[in-house]
């Protein structure tokens, strides 16, 4: 008996602050907390970029993108939520990494 999609999504840790984590090829979760998520993939940074753009959809917008050849930092935003994203490429290992960080806001 399959759960409705929304219940399944809530149970899986496939997102951080509502931003989904791309499925990708051979995804491995290295670290996950409320504020940070780190995943590795057996694919190039270019392939990861394509998968990442799919999960952004039309809801998330790219605020800033400092990446060079798909590697580096970018910030995405949706409903006043900003996430920092880092992509790393390890071509000699045939792998890449994706990191999500929440932006901590401090109120006085």
C-alpha positions as CSV (number, residue, x, y, z in Angstrom):
1,X,0.0,0.0,0.0
2,X,1.8,3.1,-1.2
3,X,1.7,6.3,0.8
4,X,0.6,9.5,-0.9
5,X,3.5,11.4,-2.4
6,X,3.4,14.2,0.1
7,X,3.7,11.8,3.1
8,X,6.5,9.9,1.3
9,X,8.3,13.2,0.7
10,X,8.1,14.3,4.3
11,X,9.5,10.9,5.4
12,X,12.5,11.0,3.0
13,X,15.4,13.3,3.8
14,X,15.6,14.4,0.2
15,X,15.4,18.1,0.7
16,X,16.8,20.9,2.9
17,X,14.5,23.9,3.6
18,X,12.2,22.7,0.8
19,X,14.9,22.5,-1.9
20,X,15.0,18.9,-3.2
21,X,18.3,17.0,-3.6
22,X,18.8,15.8,-7.2
23,X,18.5,12.0,-7.6
24,X,21.6,11.8,-9.8
25,X,23.8,8.8,-10.4
26,X,24.8,6.7,-7.4
27,X,23.9,9.4,-4.9
28,X,25.5,9.0,-1.5
29,X,24.5,11.0,1.6
30,X,27.7,12.0,3.5
31,X,26.2,14.3,6.0
32,X,22.7,15.7,6.8
33,X,21.5,18.1,9.5
34,X,18.9,20.7,9.8
35,X,21.3,23.3,8.4
36,X,23.6,21.4,6.0
37,X,23.5,18.5,3.6
38,X,26.4,16.9,1.7
39,X,26.0,14.4,-1.1
40,X,28.3,12.8,-3.6
41,X,27.5,11.5,-7.1
42,X,29.2,9.3,-9.7
43,X,28.8,12.0,-12.4
44,X,30.4,15.1,-13.7
45,X,29.7,18.6,-12.3
46,X,28.1,19.4,-15.6
47,X,25.7,16.5,-15.3
48,X,25.0,17.5,-11.7
49,X,24.2,21.1,-12.8
50,X,21.6,19.8,-15.2
51,X,20.0,17.6,-12.4
52,X,20.2,20.5,-10.0
53,X,18.4,22.8,-12.4
54,X,15.6,20.3,-12.7
55,X,15.0,20.3,-8.9
56,X,15.1,24.1,-8.9
57,X,12.1,24.2,-11.2
58,X,10.2,27.4,-11.5
59,X,9.8,27.9,-7.7
60,X,13.5,28.6,-6.9
61,X,15.5,31.4,-8.4
62,X,19.3,31.7,-8.6
63,X,20.3,34.8,-6.7
64,X,24.0,34.7,-7.4
65,X,26.2,32.2,-9.2
66,X,30.0,32.4,-8.7
67,X,30.7,29.1,-10.3
68,X,33.3,28.5,-13.0
69,X,32.8,25.4,-15.2
70,X,30.0,24.3,-12.8
71,X,32.3,24.3,-9.8
72,X,31.9,26.8,-6.9
73,X,29.2,28.6,-5.0
74,X,25.7,29.8,-5.8
75,X,22.7,31.0,-3.8
76,X,19.1,30.1,-4.5
77,X,16.0,31.7,-3.1
78,X,12.3,30.7,-2.7
79,X,9.7,32.4,-0.5
80,X,12.3,34.5,1.4
81,X,14.3,31.3,2.1
82,X,17.9,31.5,0.8
83,X,20.2,28.5,0.5
84,X,23.9,28.4,-0.3
85,X,24.9,25.7,-2.7
86,X,28.4,24.5,-3.4
87,X,29.4,22.1,-6.3
88,X,32.7,20.3,-6.4
89,X,34.1,18.2,-9.2
90,X,36.6,15.3,-8.8
91,X,37.1,14.2,-12.4
92,X,40.0,11.8,-11.5
93,X,37.5,9.9,-9.3
94,X,34.6,10.3,-11.7
95,X,32.7,12.0,-8.9
96,X,31.3,15.3,-7.8
97,X,29.8,16.7,-4.6
98,X,26.8,18.8,-3.8
99,X,26.5,20.8,-0.6
100,X,23.5,22.7,0.7
101,X,23.8,25.2,3.6
102,X,21.0,27.2,5.1
103,X,21.8,30.9,5.6
104,X,21.6,31.5,9.4
105,X,19.8,34.7,10.2
106,X,20.6,36.3,13.6
107,X,18.1,38.6,15.2
108,X,19.2,41.0,17.9
